[in-house]
Amino acid sequence: MTHSRSEGFQLSEDPEIWVAYERAIFMTELHRIANVITGIIAPHARRQPSDEWVRLVLEQLGGVKATLEVLTRMER
């Protein structure tokens, strides 16, 4: 990705560069979601295992995490 004042943000003409950039974004989000799960949601779940809200959050974020892992590992 490049940026200039006159043209703003632009992607290269090479699709491989797009894919590399997208994977980098997915990897960043994967780490963020993993940190939220382990640092915030999992301790909540340990303290209140019967809390339906935290169970739902863990299930949903687990699905997001799995999807991001697949997207970062997919071969083109």
KARALIN-V264618 format. One record per residue. N is the residue number from 0. RES is the residue in three letters. NEAR is the number of other ideal C-beta (glycine too) atoms within 12 Angstrom. D_LAST is the distance of its C-alpha to the last C-alpha in Angstrom with 1 decimal. Layout:
n->N res->RES near->NEAR d_last->D_LAST
n->N res->RES near->NEAR d_last->D_LAST
//
This chain:
n->0 res->MET near->17 d_last->19.6
n->1 res->THR near->14 d_last->23.0
n->2 res->HIS near->10 d_last->26.3
n->3 res->SER near->9 d_last->29.6
n->4 res->ARG near->7 d_last->32.7
n->5 res->SER near->8 d_last->32.9
n->6 res->GLU near->10 d_last->29.3
n->7 res->GLY near->10 d_last->28.1
n->8 res->PHE near->12 d_last->24.5
n->9 res->GLN near->14 d_last->22.0
n->10 res->LEU near->18 d_last->18.4
n->11 res->SER near->14 d_last->17.6
n->12 res->GLU near->9 d_last->16.9
n->13 res->ASP near->11 d_last->13.7
n->14 res->PRO near->12 d_last->10.6
n->15 res->GLU near->13 d_last->8.9
n->16 res->ILE near->17 d_last->12.0
n->17 res->TRP near->17 d_last->11.7
n->18 res->VAL near->19 d_last->8.5
n->19 res->ALA near->18 d_last->10.4
n->20 res->TYR near->20 d_last->13.4
n->21 res->GLU near->21 d_last->12.3
n->22 res->ARG near->23 d_last->11.1
n->23 res->ALA near->18 d_last->14.5
n->24 res->ILE near->18 d_last->16.3
n->25 res->PHE near->24 d_last->14.9
n->26 res->MET near->20 d_last->16.0
n->27 res->THR near->17 d_last->19.3
n->28 res->GLU near->22 d_last->20.0
n->29 res->LEU near->25 d_last->19.2
n->30 res->HIS near->19 d_last->21.8
n->31 res->ARG near->19 d_last->24.2
n->32 res->ILE near->28 d_last->24.1
n->33 res->ALA near->23 d_last->24.5
n->34 res->ASN near->16 d_last->27.4
n->35 res->VAL near->22 d_last->29.0
n->36 res->ILE near->27 d_last->28.8
n->37 res->THR near->19 d_last->30.3
n->38 res->GLY near->14 d_last->32.7
n->39 res->ILE near->19 d_last->34.0
n->40 res->ILE near->28 d_last->33.3
n->41 res->ALA near->21 d_last->33.7
n->42 res->PRO near->16 d_last->37.1
n->43 res->HIS near->22 d_last->38.2
n->44 res->ALA near->23 d_last->37.2
n->45 res->ARG near->15 d_last->39.2
n->46 res->ARG near->12 d_last->42.2
n->47 res->GLN near->16 d_last->42.1
n->48 res->PRO near->13 d_last->40.4
n->49 res->SER near->11 d_last->42.0
n->50 res->ASP near->16 d_last->40.7
n->51 res->GLU near->12 d_last->38.8
n->52 res->TRP near->14 d_last->37.2
n->53 res->VAL near->22 d_last->35.6
n->54 res->ARG near->19 d_last->34.5
n->55 res->LEU near->15 d_last->32.7
n->56 res->VAL near->23 d_last->31.1
n->57 res->LEU near->27 d_last->29.9
n->58 res->GLU near->17 d_last->28.4
n->59 res->GLN near->18 d_last->26.7
n->60 res->LEU near->29 d_last->25.4
n->61 res->GLY near->22 d_last->24.3
n->62 res->GLY near->16 d_last->22.1
n->63 res->VAL near->23 d_last->20.7
n->64 res->LYS near->28 d_last->20.1
n->65 res->ALA near->18 d_last->18.3
n->66 res->THR near->18 d_last->16.0
n->67 res->LEU near->27 d_last->15.2
n->68 res->GLU near->20 d_last->14.7
n->69 res->VAL near->15 d_last->12.1
n->70 res->LEU near->22 d_last->10.3
n->71 res->THR near->24 d_last->10.7
n->72 res->ARG near->14 d_last->9.5
n->73 res->MET near->13 d_last->6.4
n->74 res->GLU near->8 d_last->3.7
n->75 res->ARG near->12 d_last->0.0
//
